[in-house]
């Protein structure tokens, strides 16, 4: 039966509101748990207590990003296989559930060897965090494909705003809880409790996500990504010519190309935020509780920013958040250069929260929007977007650690300011590109 003669039917939207709010709650619970093991505030302070080597402190955000981004190509292939069986949600729940198990290692190691074997504790932390984030990266294409299917395009700006806002509320609450634990429990028990609570809640969030009602494989809500499209995605991702096909996508989609450049520059600039907390410990004498306070301030500003950015994106589209986030990120790096004490750094982390919420909202929304704009696979765009920026995100904090160890934190912040400025320039080009319509194509 031809496409023209095939009966048309509308997506089943009976569960749209149900799915919308359960996904918002999903964001709240995950952020509440993950903040107890925050790679941007609590973990850098913890690692700074275990070792004087800045490069190892920089390994935390590098592992966090590479674990989340690198396996997404493989995840897109598995998501396509799951789609043919109508089981994307089941795939997410199983793979993510297995990935929570390694986080038990740093809990046990810190409890037993926290005072005596810092090397063993550090190794357990890096391995456990890495495997946990690898599992998150594997399921991310399927997760966002489900989001794209169950949240209508006209409601996505509101969804991303509410999801990030609820996550920020959860993060602020847990950051204050972490501060109390780290201030009142002796080392290492404050960290043991934080790691245990974090692992529990990032596991419990799977119960929340299980409430999402997934469309059937042939439901039009998949926007053309039913059985036939899933077969194409799986075949292309697993084919040896996948990189050649991806190069064709990049060469024909100028806006996606600009997005990749901008994200790579922003990843390079992330060498500075990776060391704000470490610098506070080394240079300004920050305590464990100060690390949790930094996280609370960052998340509170992220919440405030998210509420603003949702309105901005709804009115002007998500691309405008790229230059806004870059400007705020550069402001944070400039603030860190002149920080005379820990209190001053609270403003620095406020800038980080505003910048992160703007760039984070762009990160989640733009690959989906550009894929649909080009008539291509959402899973492929999400996977390609993350995978191709991995080298920059991995190298950035490690290079920052080498520079900080040799020359101090000032040059690290200076390089970040330049990279953020370049990101803003790319963002303005992308805004102009998105005003130009492109022909709709289909992956084959």
C-alpha positions as CSV (number, residue, x, y, z in Angstrom):
1,X,0.0,0.0,0.0
2,X,1.4,3.4,-1.0
3,X,1.9,6.2,1.4
4,X,-0.8,8.1,-0.4
5,X,-3.4,5.4,-0.1
6,X,-2.5,4.3,3.5
7,X,-5.2,5.4,6.0
8,X,-4.0,8.3,8.1
9,X,-4.5,8.4,11.8
10,X,-3.6,11.0,14.4
11,X,-1.2,10.3,17.3
12,X,-2.7,9.0,20.4
13,X,-2.6,12.0,22.8
14,X,-4.7,10.6,25.6
15,X,-1.7,10.2,27.7
16,X,0.0,13.5,26.8
17,X,-0.6,15.3,30.1
18,X,0.2,12.2,32.2
19,X,3.5,11.7,30.4
20,X,4.3,15.4,30.6
21,X,4.1,15.6,34.4
22,X,5.7,12.3,35.1
23,X,8.7,13.4,33.0
24,X,8.9,16.6,35.0
25,X,8.8,14.6,38.2
26,X,11.5,12.4,36.7
27,X,13.8,15.5,36.3
28,X,13.1,16.6,39.9
29,X,14.0,13.2,41.5
30,X,17.1,12.6,39.4
31,X,18.5,16.1,40.2
32,X,17.7,15.6,43.9
33,X,19.7,12.5,43.9
34,X,22.5,13.4,41.6
35,X,23.3,16.6,43.5
36,X,24.5,14.5,46.4
37,X,27.3,13.3,44.1
38,X,27.6,16.5,42.1
39,X,30.7,16.4,39.7
40,X,30.8,20.2,39.7
41,X,30.9,20.9,43.4
42,X,30.9,18.1,45.9
43,X,33.1,15.5,44.1
44,X,35.9,18.0,43.2
45,X,36.1,19.0,46.9
46,X,36.2,15.4,47.9
47,X,38.9,14.6,45.4
48,X,40.9,17.6,46.5
49,X,40.9,16.1,50.0
50,X,42.2,12.8,48.7
51,X,45.0,14.0,46.4
52,X,47.0,17.2,45.8
53,X,47.1,16.5,42.0
54,X,44.8,18.9,40.1
55,X,44.8,16.6,37.1
56,X,42.9,14.0,39.0
57,X,40.4,16.5,40.2
58,X,39.9,17.5,36.6
59,X,39.3,13.8,35.7
60,X,35.9,13.9,37.5
61,X,34.1,16.2,35.0
62,X,36.0,14.5,32.1
63,X,34.7,11.1,33.2
64,X,31.3,12.5,33.8
65,X,31.0,13.9,30.3
66,X,32.7,11.1,28.3
67,X,30.7,8.5,30.1
68,X,27.5,10.3,29.2
69,X,28.4,11.1,25.6
70,X,30.7,8.4,24.2
71,X,28.3,5.4,24.2
72,X,25.4,7.2,22.5
73,X,26.2,5.9,19.1
74,X,25.9,2.4,20.4
75,X,22.8,3.5,22.4
76,X,21.1,4.8,19.3
77,X,21.6,1.4,17.6
78,X,20.2,-0.5,20.6
79,X,17.3,2.1,20.9
80,X,16.4,1.3,17.3
81,X,16.3,-2.5,18.0
82,X,14.2,-1.8,21.1
83,X,11.9,0.3,18.9
84,X,11.2,-2.6,16.6
85,X,9.9,-4.5,19.6
86,X,8.0,-1.6,21.0
87,X,10.3,-1.7,24.1
88,X,12.3,1.6,24.3
89,X,11.1,2.2,27.8
90,X,12.0,-1.3,28.9
91,X,15.4,-0.9,27.4
92,X,16.0,2.4,29.3
93,X,14.9,0.9,32.6
94,X,17.0,-2.3,32.3
95,X,20.2,-0.6,31.1
96,X,20.0,2.3,33.5
97,X,19.2,0.0,36.4
98,X,22.3,-2.1,35.8
99,X,24.4,1.1,35.6
100,X,23.4,2.1,39.2
101,X,25.1,-1.0,40.7
102,X,28.8,0.2,40.3
103,X,27.9,3.3,42.5
104,X,27.9,0.9,45.5
105,X,31.7,0.7,45.1
106,X,32.7,4.2,46.2
107,X,30.1,4.0,49.1
108,X,31.7,0.9,50.5
109,X,35.3,2.0,49.8
110,X,34.8,5.4,51.4
111,X,33.2,3.9,54.5
112,X,36.0,1.3,55.0
113,X,39.1,3.1,53.6
114,X,38.3,6.8,53.6
115,X,40.9,7.7,56.2
116,X,43.6,5.2,55.3
117,X,43.6,4.4,51.5
118,X,42.9,7.5,49.5
119,X,44.1,6.0,46.3
120,X,41.7,3.1,46.6
121,X,38.8,5.4,47.4
122,X,39.6,7.6,44.5
123,X,39.9,4.7,42.1
124,X,36.5,3.3,43.2
125,X,34.9,6.7,42.8
126,X,36.2,7.3,39.3
127,X,35.3,3.7,38.1
128,X,31.9,3.7,39.8
129,X,31.0,7.2,38.4
130,X,32.3,6.3,35.0
131,X,30.2,3.1,34.7
132,X,27.2,4.8,36.0
133,X,27.4,7.6,33.5
134,X,28.2,5.1,30.7
135,X,24.8,3.5,31.3
136,X,23.2,6.9,31.2
137,X,24.9,7.6,27.9
138,X,23.7,4.3,26.4
139,X,20.1,5.0,27.2
140,X,20.1,8.7,26.4
141,X,19.1,8.5,22.7
142,X,16.2,6.2,23.6
143,X,15.2,8.5,26.5
144,X,15.1,11.6,24.3
145,X,13.4,9.8,21.5
146,X,10.6,8.9,24.0
147,X,10.5,12.5,25.1
148,X,10.2,13.6,21.5
149,X,7.4,11.2,20.9
150,X,5.3,11.9,24.0
151,X,5.8,15.6,24.4
152,X,4.3,17.5,21.5
153,X,6.6,20.1,19.8
154,X,4.4,23.0,20.9
155,X,4.8,22.0,24.5
156,X,8.5,21.3,24.5
157,X,9.7,24.8,25.5
158,X,7.4,24.6,28.5
159,X,8.5,21.0,29.2
160,X,12.2,21.7,29.2
161,X,11.7,24.8,31.3
162,X,9.6,23.0,33.9
163,X,11.8,19.9,33.8
164,X,14.9,21.9,34.4
165,X,13.2,24.1,37.0
166,X,11.9,21.1,39.0
167,X,15.4,19.6,38.8
168,X,16.9,22.8,40.1
169,X,14.4,22.8,43.0
170,X,15.4,19.2,43.8
171,X,19.1,20.0,43.5
172,X,18.9,23.0,45.8
173,X,17.1,21.0,48.4
174,X,19.6,18.2,48.3
175,X,22.5,20.6,48.2
176,X,21.4,22.1,51.6
177,X,21.0,18.6,52.9
178,X,24.5,17.7,51.7
179,X,25.9,20.8,53.4
180,X,24.3,19.8,56.7
181,X,25.7,16.3,56.4
182,X,29.2,17.4,55.5
183,X,29.3,20.1,58.2
184,X,28.0,17.8,61.0
185,X,29.4,14.4,60.2
186,X,33.1,13.6,60.5
187,X,35.1,12.7,57.4
188,X,34.5,10.4,55.6
189,X,30.9,9.7,56.9
190,X,29.5,12.9,55.5
191,X,30.6,11.8,52.0
192,X,29.5,8.2,52.6
193,X,26.0,9.4,53.5
194,X,25.9,11.7,50.5
195,X,26.9,9.0,48.1
196,X,24.4,6.6,49.6
197,X,21.5,9.0,49.3
198,X,22.5,10.0,45.8
199,X,22.7,6.4,44.6
200,X,19.3,5.6,46.2
201,X,17.4,8.5,44.5
202,X,19.0,8.1,41.1
203,X,17.8,4.5,41.3
204,X,14.4,5.4,42.6
205,X,13.9,7.8,39.6
206,X,13.6,4.7,37.4
207,X,10.3,3.9,39.2
208,X,9.1,7.4,38.3
209,X,10.2,7.0,34.6
210,X,8.4,3.6,34.5
211,X,5.1,5.5,34.8
212,X,5.5,7.1,31.3
213,X,3.1,5.5,28.8
214,X,5.1,4.7,25.7
215,X,3.3,4.9,22.3
216,X,3.0,1.8,20.2
217,X,5.8,1.4,17.6
218,X,3.5,2.3,14.7
219,X,1.9,5.3,16.5
220,X,2.3,8.5,14.4
221,X,3.6,10.2,17.6
222,X,6.9,8.7,16.7
223,X,7.0,11.3,13.8
224,X,8.0,8.7,11.2
225,X,10.2,6.7,13.5
226,X,8.1,3.6,13.6
227,X,9.2,0.1,12.6
228,X,10.5,1.1,9.1
229,X,12.4,4.2,10.3
230,X,13.8,2.3,13.3
231,X,15.2,-0.3,10.9
232,X,16.9,2.4,8.9
233,X,18.4,4.0,12.0
234,X,19.7,0.7,13.3
235,X,21.1,-0.3,10.0
236,X,22.9,3.0,9.4
237,X,24.4,3.3,12.9
238,X,25.7,-0.3,12.7
239,X,27.0,0.0,9.2
240,X,30.7,0.6,8.6
241,X,29.8,3.6,6.4
242,X,28.0,5.3,9.4
243,X,30.8,8.0,9.7
244,X,30.6,8.7,5.9
245,X,26.8,9.1,6.2
246,X,27.3,11.3,9.3
247,X,29.7,13.5,7.3
248,X,27.0,13.9,4.7
249,X,24.5,15.0,7.3
250,X,27.0,17.5,8.7
251,X,27.9,18.8,5.2
252,X,24.2,19.3,4.2
253,X,22.9,20.8,7.5
254,X,24.8,24.0,8.1
255,X,22.9,24.8,11.3
256,X,23.8,21.4,12.9
257,X,27.4,22.0,11.9
258,X,27.4,25.4,13.7
259,X,25.8,23.7,16.7
260,X,28.6,21.2,16.9
261,X,31.2,23.9,16.6
262,X,29.5,26.0,19.3
263,X,29.1,23.0,21.6
264,X,32.8,22.1,21.1
265,X,33.9,25.6,22.0
266,X,31.7,25.6,25.1
267,X,33.2,22.2,26.1
268,X,36.6,23.7,25.8
269,X,35.6,26.6,28.0
270,X,34.4,24.1,30.6
271,X,38.0,23.7,31.8
272,X,37.4,26.7,34.1
273,X,34.2,25.7,35.9
274,X,35.8,22.3,36.5
275,X,38.3,24.0,38.8
276,X,36.3,26.7,40.6
277,X,35.7,24.4,43.6
278,X,39.2,22.9,43.5
279,X,40.7,26.4,43.4
280,X,38.5,27.4,46.4
281,X,40.0,24.5,48.4
282,X,43.6,25.0,47.4
283,X,43.8,28.8,47.3
284,X,41.0,30.1,49.6
285,X,40.7,27.3,52.2
286,X,37.2,26.2,51.4
287,X,35.7,23.5,53.6
288,X,33.6,20.4,52.7
289,X,30.4,22.3,53.6
290,X,31.5,25.2,51.4
291,X,31.5,22.7,48.4
292,X,27.9,21.9,49.1
293,X,27.1,25.6,49.5
294,X,28.6,26.2,46.0
295,X,26.3,23.6,44.7
296,X,23.2,25.1,46.3
297,X,24.0,28.6,45.0
298,X,24.6,27.2,41.5
299,X,21.4,25.2,41.5
300,X,19.4,28.1,42.9
301,X,20.6,30.4,40.1
302,X,20.0,27.6,37.6
303,X,16.4,27.4,38.8
304,X,16.0,31.2,38.4
305,X,17.6,31.1,35.0
306,X,15.5,28.2,33.8
307,X,12.3,30.0,34.6
308,X,13.6,32.9,32.5
309,X,15.1,30.9,29.7
310,X,11.9,28.9,29.2
311,X,10.1,32.2,28.5
312,X,12.9,33.4,26.3
313,X,13.1,30.2,24.3
314,X,9.3,30.1,23.9
315,X,9.4,33.6,22.4
316,X,12.7,33.6,20.5
317,X,13.6,29.9,20.1
318,X,16.3,27.9,21.9
319,X,19.1,29.1,19.7
320,X,19.3,32.5,21.5
321,X,20.3,30.7,24.6
322,X,23.7,29.8,23.2
323,X,25.1,33.4,23.1
324,X,23.3,34.2,26.4
325,X,24.9,31.2,28.1
326,X,28.3,31.9,26.7
327,X,28.2,35.5,28.0
328,X,27.3,34.3,31.5
329,X,29.9,31.6,31.4
330,X,32.6,34.2,30.5
331,X,31.3,36.4,33.4
332,X,31.8,33.5,35.8
333,X,35.4,32.9,34.6
334,X,36.2,36.7,34.9
335,X,34.7,36.7,38.4
336,X,36.8,33.7,39.5
337,X,40.0,35.5,38.4
338,X,39.4,38.3,40.9
339,X,37.9,36.2,43.8
340,X,39.5,37.3,47.1
341,X,37.6,34.9,49.3
342,X,35.1,32.1,49.5
343,X,32.1,34.5,49.8
344,X,33.0,36.1,46.4
345,X,32.9,32.7,44.8
346,X,29.2,32.4,45.6
347,X,28.7,35.0,42.9
348,X,30.9,33.0,40.6
349,X,28.8,29.9,41.1
350,X,25.6,31.9,40.6
351,X,26.9,32.9,37.1
352,X,27.8,29.2,36.5
353,X,24.2,28.2,37.3
354,X,22.7,30.9,35.0
355,X,25.1,29.9,32.2
356,X,24.6,26.2,32.7
357,X,20.8,26.4,32.6
358,X,20.9,28.4,29.4
359,X,23.4,26.1,27.6
360,X,21.8,23.0,29.1
361,X,18.4,23.9,27.8
362,X,19.9,24.5,24.3
363,X,21.7,21.2,24.6
364,X,18.5,19.2,25.2
365,X,16.2,21.0,22.8
366,X,18.3,22.0,19.7
367,X,19.4,18.5,18.5
368,X,15.7,17.4,18.5
369,X,14.6,20.6,16.8
370,X,17.2,20.4,14.1
371,X,16.6,16.7,13.4
372,X,12.9,17.4,12.9
373,X,13.7,20.5,10.9
374,X,15.8,18.4,8.5
375,X,13.4,15.4,8.6
376,X,16.0,13.1,10.0
377,X,16.3,10.7,12.9
378,X,16.2,12.3,16.4
379,X,18.2,9.5,17.9
380,X,21.0,10.0,15.3
381,X,21.2,13.7,15.9
382,X,21.3,13.3,19.7
383,X,24.0,10.6,19.4
384,X,26.1,12.5,16.9
385,X,25.8,15.8,18.8
386,X,27.2,14.3,22.0
387,X,29.7,11.9,20.4
388,X,31.5,14.4,18.1
389,X,32.1,16.8,21.0
390,X,33.6,14.2,23.3
391,X,37.2,14.9,22.5
392,X,36.8,18.6,23.5
393,X,34.9,17.8,26.7
394,X,37.4,15.1,27.8
395,X,40.5,17.1,26.9
396,X,39.3,20.4,28.4
397,X,39.4,19.7,32.2
398,X,42.6,17.6,31.8
399,X,44.3,20.3,29.9
400,X,43.0,22.7,32.5
401,X,44.6,20.6,35.2
402,X,48.0,20.6,33.5
403,X,47.8,24.4,33.0
404,X,46.6,25.0,36.6
405,X,49.4,22.9,38.0
406,X,52.1,24.7,36.0
407,X,50.8,28.3,35.9
408,X,47.9,28.6,38.3
409,X,44.2,29.1,37.7
410,X,44.3,32.5,36.1
411,X,45.4,31.2,32.6
412,X,42.7,28.5,32.8
413,X,40.0,31.2,33.3
414,X,41.5,33.4,30.6
415,X,41.3,30.6,28.0
416,X,37.8,29.9,29.0
417,X,36.8,33.5,28.5
418,X,38.1,33.4,24.9
419,X,36.3,30.1,24.2
420,X,33.1,31.5,25.6
421,X,33.4,34.6,23.4
422,X,33.8,32.4,20.3
423,X,30.8,30.3,21.4
424,X,28.7,33.4,21.5
425,X,29.8,34.4,18.0
426,X,28.8,30.9,16.7
427,X,25.5,31.3,18.5
428,X,24.6,34.4,16.6
429,X,25.5,32.8,13.3
430,X,23.2,29.9,14.2
431,X,20.3,32.2,15.0
432,X,20.6,33.7,11.5
433,X,20.8,30.2,9.9
434,X,17.7,29.0,11.6
435,X,15.7,31.8,10.1
436,X,16.3,30.2,6.7
437,X,14.1,27.1,5.9
438,X,15.7,24.0,4.5
439,X,14.3,21.2,2.2
440,X,12.8,18.3,4.2
441,X,14.6,15.1,3.6
442,X,14.5,11.5,5.0
443,X,17.2,9.2,6.1
444,X,17.7,6.2,3.9
